Amino acid sequence: MAHAGRTALRALRALADDLGTPTGSGEPLLGSAGSRWLRLLPYVVAFLFAVSLLPTTITVFIHDYGMAPALAGAFATAQTAPLLLSVTRPLQAWWVVFGADVICAVVLGGLSGTAGRPWPWPPTVVIGYLALMLALSLRERRRTLVAVWLLTGAVGAVLEEFWPVRSVGTWLLLFVLTGVVLLVGGTLQERRDAQRRLAEQENISEAERARRTLLEERARIARELHDVVAHHMSVITVQADSAPYRISGIPKEAQEEFGAIAATARESLAEMRRLLGVLRNEESERAGGPEKTPQPGLDQVPKLVEGTVRAGVPVELTLPREPVELEQAVELSAYRIVQEALANVVRHAPGAQTRVSVTLTPDRGHLTVLVVNSAPPRPSAPLETTGTGHGLVGMRERVRLVDGTLDTGLLPDGGFRVAARLPVGTPVTGPVTEPVMGPAAKPGEGPATGTAEGPATGPGAESAAEPVAGPGPGSGYGPGSRSGSGYGPKSGPGSGPAGAPDTAKDSDTA
């Protein structure tokens, strides 16, 4: 007995919880429908039921049951007005309507006009209650609907059994009709929920298929890069490192060139491995994988220029004197733009005078990356006769990602110009620029180059640029160059094209 009592108590507590906890956050019925008219339909139906049942219920209570007009109006309002609330909060509306129906049934049981008439639920009460059940079944979960149905039948049976009124009993009719409406509405709700879950699952499956396709494509690209590019770069590294041991009598300059080739190949392999790690593992950054490797920035530009000079291209470099606080994406974009521009010079204009300038704008809000090369010193076939144009496209994409601008195009003298303007983000104080690499001309030897703001012209002009030490004292970069003559093999003064026209428009021809 004690166990049965505890079970019954738990069942009653669960019933009370279901009846007191509405489902959802008050979203209107059909609130997610695409059509505006469908969203308004529940409000229209509820309004029509309320305005039609209110005067009808008052009339029935007064003329058929002999209820006082004031009391009839109060009960009719309490039974019909909450139908408007059923659009958004049907369970709360049910509590109000059901309570008013039970109290009204008790009052009607004490009236003399009730004998021989429908009781405890008059016809107008039955109609309004069924409309409310439809709204309730489209919103609440199954356990709540069962609790409402059982409570409706239990209260009607108690009133019919213990209230001494001889009338036409309507409790069983309402109990059956309520069950039918709740069953139909609950079935519709479950079907709608199943369709929504199916649509969500289809979206998830589609997203998963797209993700799987992306991962497969990334894995394929990584596999091709590893099998083709990385293999050849490894072969280049091994051959360049072993050349001094395999070939006798190699001059010292040639050994240094082989060493530079091997170092460049190893750097390319390191970047390739980082790229392969990113392609292979989308969680590489969070897992502390290759994405954690520091990305190249402005501090690596001198090394990039040094490699270009060793390839036979005289380059003058101007950088900000003090470190500039940049976002990683901006700094990486600046480095890649310089890298691609110098690579284009080596491929398409070997030996051309080149100037690389990375400076701050006067308002110190943007970083300007300028790479200008003149025409090749003598006609020669380019190292590459075909190109895909992906280099300039990649520049534009990088610039667009950081909300910058890019201007590329041919120059009147046959050279080429690449100019990018990237946002700094944080204002920088102090001197804006100071050249850190460039030819330092001796007095009387010819024109000397100046800062990015303009060349210092005239014989014997002193340049503010400070050459970075290269192979041999004061020789700059490039075999056979004279002391203080700049960067380039036997090139004489190594100044880049000064005052290059700034009117070149964007072009893909490199």
KAKA-V923656 format. One record per residue. N is the residue number from 1. RES is the residue in one letter. D_LAST is the distance of its C-alpha to the last C-alpha in Angstrom with 1 decimal. Layout:
{{N	RES	D_LAST} {N	RES	D_LAST}}
This chain:
{{1	M	94.6} {2	A	92.7} {3	H	89.6} {4	A	89.9} {5	G	90.2} {6	R	87.1} {7	T	85.2} {8	A	86.3} {9	L	85.4} {10	R	81.9} {11	A	81.6} {12	L	82.7} {13	R	80.3} {14	A	77.4} {15	L	78.6} {16	A	78.7} {17	D	75.2} {18	D	73.9} {19	L	75.7} {20	G	74.5} {21	T	70.8} {22	P	68.8} {23	T	65.6} {24	G	62.4} {25	S	61.4} {26	G	63.0} {27	E	60.3} {28	P	61.9} {29	L	62.8} {30	L	60.0} {31	G	57.8} {32	S	54.8} {33	A	55.2} {34	G	52.3} {35	S	54.6} {36	R	56.2} {37	W	59.4} {38	L	59.7} {39	R	59.3} {40	L	62.1} {41	L	64.4} {42	P	66.1} {43	Y	67.0} {44	V	68.4} {45	V	70.6} {46	A	71.8} {47	F	72.7} {48	L	74.6} {49	F	76.6} {50	A	77.4} {51	V	78.6} {52	S	80.6} {53	L	82.3} {54	L	83.2} {55	P	85.9} {56	T	87.0} {57	T	87.6} {58	I	89.6} {59	T	91.7} {60	V	92.5} {61	F	93.4} {62	I	95.8} {63	H	97.4} {64	D	97.5} {65	Y	97.9} {66	G	99.7} {67	M	97.3} {68	A	97.4} {69	P	94.7} {70	A	93.2} {71	L	92.9} {72	A	91.6} {73	G	88.9} {74	A	87.9} {75	F	87.7} {76	A	85.9} {77	T	83.2} {78	A	82.7} {79	Q	82.4} {80	T	80.0} {81	A	77.9} {82	P	76.0} {83	L	74.7} {84	L	72.0} {85	L	71.1} {86	S	70.7} {87	V	67.3} {88	T	65.7} {89	R	68.5} {90	P	70.8} {91	L	72.5} {92	Q	73.6} {93	A	74.8} {94	W	76.8} {95	W	78.6} {96	V	79.7} {97	V	80.8} {98	F	82.5} {99	G	84.4} {100	A	85.5} {101	D	86.6} {102	V	88.7} {103	I	90.4} {104	C	91.0} {105	A	92.6} {106	V	94.9} {107	V	95.9} {108	L	96.4} {109	G	98.6} {110	G	101.1} {111	L	101.4} {112	S	104.2} {113	G	102.0} {114	T	99.9} {115	A	102.6} {116	G	101.8} {117	R	98.2} {118	P	94.8} {119	W	94.5} {120	P	92.8} {121	W	89.8} {122	P	90.4} {123	P	88.4} {124	T	86.1} {125	V	85.4} {126	V	84.5} {127	I	82.0} {128	G	80.3} {129	Y	80.3} {130	L	78.7} {131	A	75.9} {132	L	75.2} {133	M	75.2} {134	L	72.5} {135	A	70.2} {136	L	71.2} {137	S	70.5} {138	L	66.9} {139	R	66.1} {140	E	68.2} {141	R	68.2} {142	R	70.8} {143	R	73.1} {144	T	73.4} {145	L	74.3} {146	V	76.9} {147	A	78.4} {148	V	78.6} {149	W	80.3} {150	L	82.8} {151	L	83.6} {152	T	84.2} {153	G	86.6} {154	A	88.4} {155	V	89.1} {156	G	90.3} {157	A	92.6} {158	V	94.0} {159	L	94.8} {160	E	96.4} {161	E	98.5} {162	F	99.8} {163	W	99.9} {164	P	103.2} {165	V	102.0} {166	R	103.1} {167	S	100.1} {168	V	97.7} {169	G	95.4} {170	T	91.7} {171	W	90.3} {172	L	89.9} {173	L	88.3} {174	L	85.7} {175	F	85.2} {176	V	84.4} {177	L	82.2} {178	T	80.3} {179	G	79.6} {180	V	78.4} {181	V	76.0} {182	L	74.7} {183	L	74.2} {184	V	72.3} {185	G	70.2} {186	G	69.4} {187	T	68.4} {188	L	66.0} {189	Q	64.6} {190	E	64.1} {191	R	62.5} {192	R	60.0} {193	D	59.3} {194	A	58.8} {195	Q	56.3} {196	R	54.4} {197	R	54.3} {198	L	53.2} {199	A	50.4} {200	E	49.4} {201	Q	49.6} {202	E	47.4} {203	N	44.8} {204	I	45.0} {205	S	44.9} {206	E	41.8} {207	A	40.1} {208	E	41.2} {209	R	39.9} {210	A	36.5} {211	R	36.6} {212	R	37.7} {213	T	35.0} {214	L	32.4} {215	L	34.0} {216	E	34.1} {217	E	30.4} {218	R	29.6} {219	A	32.0} {220	R	30.4} {221	I	26.9} {222	A	28.5} {223	R	30.4} {224	E	27.4} {225	L	25.5} {226	H	28.7} {227	D	29.6} {228	V	26.3} {229	V	23.9} {230	A	26.7} {231	H	28.7} {232	H	26.1} {233	M	25.4} {234	S	29.1} {235	V	29.5} {236	I	26.9} {237	T	28.9} {238	V	32.2} {239	Q	31.2} {240	A	29.7} {241	D	32.8} {242	S	35.3} {243	A	33.9} {244	P	36.1} {245	Y	39.1} {246	R	38.4} {247	I	37.5} {248	S	40.0} {249	G	39.4} {250	I	35.8} {251	P	35.2} {252	K	35.0} {253	E	31.4} {254	A	30.4} {255	Q	32.4} {256	E	30.5} {257	E	27.1} {258	F	28.5} {259	G	29.7} {260	A	26.4} {261	I	24.8} {262	A	27.7} {263	A	27.4} {264	T	23.7} {265	A	24.6} {266	R	27.5} {267	E	25.5} {268	S	23.2} {269	L	26.4} {270	A	27.9} {271	E	25.1} {272	M	25.3} {273	R	29.0} {274	R	28.7} {275	L	26.4} {276	L	28.9} {277	G	31.7} {278	V	30.3} {279	L	29.7} {280	R	33.1} {281	N	35.1} {282	E	34.7} {283	E	37.4} {284	S	35.8} {285	E	35.4} {286	R	39.0} {287	A	40.2} {288	G	38.8} {289	G	36.3} {290	P	32.8} {291	E	31.6} {292	K	34.0} {293	T	31.9} {294	P	30.5} {295	Q	26.8} {296	P	24.6} {297	G	24.4} {298	L	24.0} {299	D	26.6} {300	Q	24.4} {301	V	21.5} {302	P	23.3} {303	K	23.6} {304	L	19.9} {305	V	19.3} {306	E	22.1} {307	G	20.6} {308	T	17.4} {309	V	19.7} {310	R	21.6} {311	A	18.6} {312	G	18.7} {313	V	16.3} {314	P	18.5} {315	V	18.0} {316	E	20.2} {317	L	21.0} {318	T	22.9} {319	L	24.6} {320	P	27.6} {321	R	30.8} {322	E	32.7} {323	P	31.7} {324	V	30.3} {325	E	31.7} {326	L	29.0} {327	E	29.1} {328	Q	27.8} {329	A	25.2} {330	V	23.8} {331	E	23.9} {332	L	22.2} {333	S	19.4} {334	A	18.9} {335	Y	18.9} {336	R	16.5} {337	I	13.9} {338	V	14.4} {339	Q	14.4} {340	E	11.2} {341	A	9.4} {342	L	11.4} {343	A	10.9} {344	N	7.1} {345	V	8.6} {346	V	11.3} {347	R	9.6} {348	H	7.2} {349	A	9.2} {350	P	12.6} {351	G	15.2} {352	A	13.4} {353	Q	15.5} {354	T	14.4} {355	R	16.3} {356	V	16.7} {357	S	19.1} {358	V	20.8} {359	T	23.6} {360	L	26.0} {361	T	26.4} {362	P	29.7} {363	D	31.3} {364	R	30.3} {365	G	29.5} {366	H	25.7} {367	L	23.4} {368	T	20.4} {369	V	17.4} {370	L	15.3} {371	V	12.7} {372	V	12.0} {373	N	11.1} {374	S	12.3} {375	A	11.7} {376	P	13.0} {377	P	16.8} {378	R	17.5} {379	P	16.0} {380	S	15.4} {381	A	14.1} {382	P	11.2} {383	L	12.8} {384	E	11.1} {385	T	10.7} {386	T	10.3} {387	G	8.7} {388	T	10.4} {389	G	8.2} {390	H	11.1} {391	G	9.5} {392	L	8.6} {393	V	11.8} {394	G	13.7} {395	M	13.0} {396	R	14.4} {397	E	17.2} {398	R	18.2} {399	V	18.2} {400	R	20.2} {401	L	22.7} {402	V	23.7} {403	D	23.9} {404	G	21.1} {405	T	18.4} {406	L	14.6} {407	D	12.8} {408	T	9.0} {409	G	7.8} {410	L	7.7} {411	L	10.9} {412	P	13.8} {413	D	14.0} {414	G	10.6} {415	G	9.3} {416	F	7.1} {417	R	9.3} {418	V	10.1} {419	A	13.7} {420	A	15.9} {421	R	19.6} {422	L	21.8} {423	P	25.6} {424	V	27.8} {425	G	30.9} {426	T	33.5} {427	P	34.0} {428	V	33.9} {429	T	36.4} {430	G	36.5} {431	P	34.1} {432	V	30.5} {433	T	28.5} {434	E	29.2} {435	P	26.8} {436	V	27.5} {437	M	25.4} {438	G	24.8} {439	P	26.6} {440	A	30.2} {441	A	31.1} {442	K	34.7} {443	P	36.7} {444	G	36.4} {445	E	33.4} {446	G	30.9} {447	P	28.7} {448	A	28.2} {449	T	25.5} {450	G	26.7} {451	T	25.9} {452	A	23.1} {453	E	25.3} {454	G	25.0} {455	P	25.6} {456	A	29.1} {457	T	29.6} {458	G	32.3} {459	P	33.9} {460	G	35.1} {461	A	33.5} {462	E	33.7} {463	S	30.7} {464	A	31.2} {465	A	28.7} {466	E	30.3} {467	P	28.8} {468	V	29.1} {469	A	31.1} {470	G	29.4} {471	P	31.0} {472	G	33.9} {473	P	35.4} {474	G	33.3} {475	S	30.8} {476	G	27.7} {477	Y	25.2} {478	G	24.7} {479	P	27.4} {480	G	29.3} {481	S	28.1} {482	R	30.9} {483	S	32.7} {484	G	30.9} {485	S	28.2} {486	G	25.3} {487	Y	22.9} {488	G	21.8} {489	P	23.7} {490	K	25.9} {491	S	23.5} {492	G	26.1} {493	P	25.4} {494	G	22.4} {495	S	21.6} {496	G	18.1} {497	P	17.3} {498	A	20.0} {499	G	20.3} {500	A	16.6} {501	P	16.7} {502	D	16.6} {503	T	16.3} {504	A	12.6} {505	K	12.6} {506	D	10.8} {507	S	7.9} {508	D	6.2} {509	T	3.8} {510	A	0.0}}
